[in-house]
Amino acid sequence: MNKIRFGILGSGYMGRTHAEAILRLGDQAALTAIAGGRRAAGLAQRYGITEEPTAEALLRRADVDAVIVATPHHLHPEATVLALKAGKHVLVEKPLATTVEDCDRMIAAATAAQRVLATGYHQRFRPNNREAQRLVRSGAIGRLETVQVSMPSQQPVGVSSFGSDWNWWNDPASVGHMINSFPHGLDLLRWCTGSEVTTVSAFCRTLLPDIKVEDTTMALAEFSNGVIASLYSSRALPTPIFPGEGFRCRMVGTTGLIDLDPYDELRIADAKGWRLVSKQPAVGHESADTAFGEARMQAYRDQMQAFIRAIRGEPTTPDMVPLGSGRDGQVAVAICRAMLMSSQQRRWVDLPAGQ
């Protein structure tokens, strides 16, 4: 079976993350070239690949079958459409784009090129999340009724211990913090419930000094199956986050409860009381020395495996985690944009049917 040969656009933290994921697939994949960002030369040297001077040069290479787009959010559409027109399959880090219109343009380009367009929803591949989805769909807590999602992060913007520069988060072109954080939570809820968001309301705020973008949102969402959810996202925290609350999802059903921490424990409660279902090994976000260990990289490796299966047109089975699609990426952007509109106009916002 031929290897799928990859190029990467973007050389920051996520560019390196996807490079590591590709290398962990052995004979199934090969990393060929990288372009874009001030760390591209260093990553090219680290992995023994070619640094191309431009995205266009990388996309002209005959030895690149698929491209990972890991650039700042507002640059995703141009790079993705160029890659698809060049005949490459594309996986885009979430969010897919910053506007619904750009998402539509990217999806249309994939359809025209007959290539795979995927959204980087690696959270689907974390063991606790996979098991939580199975529990909800199996009726383990009865009919799901309400959900609380908490996603705070004390993320200083600037050059991190990973060597990456997140100053672009403060660029209005990247919209704000919520469109960076909420897509994972929204995708998890859509995947678990098997239904779509129909209505949202939100308060979006800028609480940090000297920036012009949203950094904190508290929102409500109603789903087509009747589930209602609250979602909190913020990077305006004066100290490290509340313990265990970096990404927490609490689900209430008619016969039980689920307490999901994708980075620690998944627990379920019913008439027999609380019990542990699964535990995620420590992921190691705290430093460059730990972030690229197996505990964190497992989800990205499994996501890349699913991307390769999609490229090859291989059938999937019910026990396989589905790859995030272009439409999955578009839906999250549409919901985030609706939340921003709700806050600006101080009203509920309905999502278009089928969105």
Residue pairs with C-beta under 8 A, 6 or more apart in sequence:
1 28
1 312
3 27
3 28
3 29
3 30
4 28
4 29
4 30
4 65
4 66
4 308
4 311
4 312
5 29
5 30
5 31
5 32
5 63
5 64
5 65
5 66
6 18
6 22
6 29
6 30
6 31
6 32
6 64
6 65
6 66
6 67
6 68
7 32
7 33
7 34
7 35
7 52
7 58
7 59
7 61
7 64
7 66
7 67
7 68
7 88
8 15
8 18
8 19
8 31
8 33
8 34
8 35
8 43
8 67
8 68
8 70
9 15
9 34
9 35
9 36
9 55
9 58
9 67
9 68
9 69
9 70
9 71
9 79
9 83
10 36
10 37
10 68
10 69
10 70
10 71
10 72
10 93
11 34
11 36
11 37
11 38
11 39
11 40
11 42
11 43
11 70
12 37
12 39
12 70
12 164
12 165
13 160
13 162
13 164
13 291
14 70
14 93
14 120
15 34
15 36
15 37
15 39
15 43
15 68
15 70
16 39
16 43
16 162
16 292
17 70
17 291
17 292
17 297
17 300
18 68
18 70
18 91
18 93
18 300
18 304
19 31
19 34
19 43
19 47
20 292
20 297
20 300
21 297
21 300
21 301
21 303
21 304
22 29
22 30
22 31
22 304
23 29
23 31
23 47
24 297
24 301
24 304
25 301
25 304
25 305
25 308
28 305
28 308
29 304
29 308
31 47
31 49
32 49
32 50
32 61
32 63
32 64
33 44
33 49
33 50
33 51
33 52
33 58
33 61
33 63
33 64
34 40
34 43
34 44
34 47
34 49
34 50
34 51
34 52
34 58
35 51
35 52
35 53
35 54
35 55
35 57
35 58
36 55
36 71
37 71
38 165
39 163
39 164
40 51
41 51
43 49
43 51
44 50
44 51
52 58
52 61
55 79
55 82
55 83
56 82
58 64
58 67
59 67
59 82
59 83
59 86
59 88
60 86
64 88
65 88
65 89
65 311
66 88
66 89
66 90
66 91
66 116
66 307
66 311
67 79
67 83
67 88
67 89
67 90
67 91
68 90
68 91
68 93
69 76
69 79
69 80
69 83
69 90
69 91
69 92
69 93
70 93
71 79
72 168
72 171
72 173
72 174
73 95
73 97
73 98
73 173
73 174
73 175
73 179
73 180
74 97
74 98
74 171
74 173
74 174
74 175
76 92
76 93
76 95
76 96
76 97
76 98
76 102
76 106
77 97
77 102
77 103
77 105
77 106
80 90
80 92
80 106
80 109
80 117
81 105
81 106
81 109
83 90
84 90
84 106
84 109
84 110
84 112
84 113
84 115
84 117
85 109
85 113
87 113
87 115
88 115
89 115
89 116
89 117
89 118
89 307
89 310
89 311
90 110
90 115
90 116
90 117
90 118
91 118
91 119
91 120
91 303
91 304
91 307
92 106
92 117
92 118
92 119
92 120
92 329
93 120
94 119
94 120
94 121
94 180
94 183
94 184
94 187
94 324
94 329
94 332
95 179
95 180
95 183
95 329
95 332
95 333
95 336
96 102
96 103
96 106
96 119
96 326
96 329
96 330
96 332
96 333
97 103
97 106
97 329
97 330
97 333
98 173
98 174
98 175
98 179
98 333
99 333
99 337
100 330
100 333
100 334
100 337
103 326
103 329
103 330
103 333
103 334
104 330
106 117
106 326
107 117
107 326
107 327
107 330
109 117
110 116
110 117
110 326
116 307
116 310
116 311
117 325
117 326
118 307
118 310
118 323
118 324
118 325
118 326
119 183
119 187
119 324
119 325
119 326
119 328
119 329
119 332
120 303
120 324
121 183
121 184
121 187
121 303
121 324
121 328
121 329
122 299
122 300
122 303
123 129
123 184
123 187
123 188
123 247
123 262
123 299
124 130
124 133
124 187
124 188
124 191
124 299
124 303
124 321
124 322
124 324
125 298
125 299
125 300
125 302
125 303
125 306
125 321
126 262
126 280
126 298
126 299
127 278
127 280
128 260
128 261
128 262
128 264
128 265
128 266
128 277
128 278
128 279
128 280
129 188
129 260
129 262
130 321
131 266
131 277
131 278
132 192
132 249
132 251
132 258
132 260
132 266
133 188
133 191
133 192
135 141
135 258
135 268
135 277
136 144
136 192
136 193
136 251
136 253
136 258
137 192
137 194
140 253
140 256
140 258
140 268
140 270
141 251
141 252
141 253
141 254
141 255
141 256
141 257
141 258
141 268
141 270
142 253
142 254
142 255
142 256
143 253
143 254
144 192
144 193
144 225
144 227
144 251
144 252
144 253
145 226
145 227
145 228
145 252
145 253
145 254
146 227
146 228
146 229
146 251
146 252
147 189
147 227
147 228
147 229
147 230
147 249
147 250
147 251
147 252
148 229
148 230
148 248
148 249
148 250
149 185
149 188
149 189
149 229
149 230
149 231
149 232
149 248
149 249
150 232
150 245
150 247
150 248
150 249
151 181
151 182
151 184
151 185
151 231
151 232
151 233
151 246
151 247
152 232
152 233
152 234
152 235
152 237
152 241
152 242
152 245
152 246
153 181
153 234
153 235
153 237
153 241
153 246
154 235
154 237
154 238
154 239
154 240
154 241
155 166
155 169
155 235
157 166
157 167
157 169
157 170
158 165
158 166
158 167
159 165
160 166
161 287
161 288
162 287
162 288
162 291
163 288
168 174
169 177
169 180
169 213
170 211
170 212
170 213
171 213
172 212
172 213
174 180
174 213
175 213
175 214
175 336
175 340
176 204
176 213
176 214
176 215
176 340
177 213
177 214
177 215
177 216
177 217
177 233
177 234
177 235
178 204
178 214
178 217
178 233
178 336
178 339
178 340
179 333
179 336
179 337
181 233
182 217
182 219
182 231
182 233
182 332
182 335
182 336
182 339
183 329
183 332
183 333
183 336
184 247
185 231
185 233
185 247
185 249
186 197
186 221
186 231
186 331
186 332
186 335
186 336
187 324
187 328
187 332
188 249
189 197
189 221
189 223
189 227
189 229
189 249
190 196
190 197
190 328
190 331
191 322
192 251
193 223
193 225
193 227
194 225
195 223
195 224
195 225
195 227
196 223
196 224
196 331
196 351
196 354
196 355
197 221
197 222
197 223
197 224
197 331
197 335
197 351
197 355
198 222
198 223
198 224
198 350
198 351
199 221
199 222
199 348
199 349
199 350
199 351
200 219
200 220
200 221
200 222
200 335
200 338
200 339
200 342
200 348
200 349
200 351
201 219
201 220
201 339
201 342
201 347
201 348
201 349
202 217
202 218
202 219
202 220
202 339
202 340
202 342
202 343
203 217
203 218
203 219
203 343
204 214
204 216
204 217
204 339
204 340
204 343
204 344
205 214
205 215
205 216
205 217
206 212
206 213
206 214
206 215
206 216
207 215
207 216
207 234
207 236
208 215
208 235
208 236
214 340
215 234
215 235
215 236
216 233
216 234
216 235
216 236
217 231
217 232
217 233
217 234
217 339
217 343
218 230
218 231
218 232
219 230
219 231
219 232
219 339
219 342
220 228
220 229
220 230
220 231
221 228
221 229
221 231
221 335
222 228
222 229
223 229
244 261
244 264
246 263
247 261
247 262
247 263
248 259
248 260
248 261
249 258
249 260
249 261
249 262
250 257
250 258
250 259
250 260
251 257
251 258
251 260
255 270
255 271
256 268
256 269
256 270
256 271
257 268
257 269
257 270
258 266
258 267
258 268
258 269
259 265
259 266
259 267
259 268
259 269
260 266
261 280
262 280
263 280
263 282
263 283
264 279
264 280
265 276
265 278
265 279
265 280
266 276
266 277
266 278
266 279
266 280
267 274
267 275
267 276
267 277
268 274
268 275
268 277
269 275
280 295
281 295
282 295
283 291
283 295
283 296
284 290
284 291
284 293
284 295
284 296
285 291
285 296
290 296
302 321
303 323
303 324
306 320
306 321
306 322
306 323
307 323
309 316
309 320
309 323
310 323
316 322
331 355
334 351
334 352
334 355
335 351
338 349
338 351
339 349
341 349
342 348
342 349
